[in-house]
Amino acid sequence: MVIKVFLASSSGSTAIKKKQQDVLGFLEALKVDYAPLDIACNEDNRMWMRENVPVEKKPTNGIPLPPQIFNEESYCGDYETFFDAKEDNAVFAFLGLPPPPGSKEAKEAEKAFILENGPVENGTVENETVENGTDDAEDEENLEAEEVEEENLDDDSLKREVPMEEFNGDEHTDEVEAEVGGETGEEAAEEAAEEDAAAEEKVAKEEEEEVVENTEEAAEDTKAPVKQEEAQEEVEDEEAKGEDDHPVSEEEEELRQLEEEEEAPEEEEDE
């Protein structure tokens, strides 16, 4: 069986080029034999690919884009379905190929087969029923144990790469001690007490200044009415003074003289 990958060697789309490179690179990593077929330089390849892609797998415009993957005449899928199979560790099943013995995909396929059909003995399948899901639970526990072992291996490799002091968070201990200058816990406590006392003194001083400001404002508010009364009195005095200094008109002078003349005969009669 030959895996056929239909490509466009002269595609102007960067996305298509990247998808083609991803598919070919992964097939090479898995050591899967494949035949690249160029649709840009070969019209027969182009027509064959378009005719053999299932209708339900074609885009809305009816023209499938590379890369398209076939196993001989059987359609496997495009880049998206290939990527999904890659994420699910099912690339060989996607390609219609048996997984290599010992691979993770082969182990998972074997476990799935056993769960579905029962254990195999002497080349025959025993149709034994699984009671209370015991076998399923054991297989799940085995899978989880394998995943935990892989994670532990990764953690151990990281620990070997990172220095032990840095891993424990003690990398900069010596530098911190040098900056502190060997201060003891008592000295640090004394400095903290002095800082607290200074802070309290500063707060008390600010409160005292605030009280003084409030007192001065209250005194100014008390003096304000008194100043207003004094100003009012000064205005009234000036008005009264202005009336006294006002010059007497001629009419007022004549009236005063007439009054004096009338008063004079009356005084003589009285005498």
Salt bridges, closest charged atoms under 4 A:
ASP22 OD2 - LYS18 NZ 3.25
GLU43 OE1 - ARG46 NE 3.38
GLU73 OE2 - LYS4 NZ 3.94
GLU80 OE2 - LYS19 NZ 3.26
GLU146 OE2 - LYS111 NZ 3.49
GLU171 OE1 - HIS172 NE2 3.48
GLU175 OE1 - HIS172 ND1 3.47
GLU253 OE2 - ARG256 NH2 2.24
GLU260 OE2 - ARG256 NH1 2.63
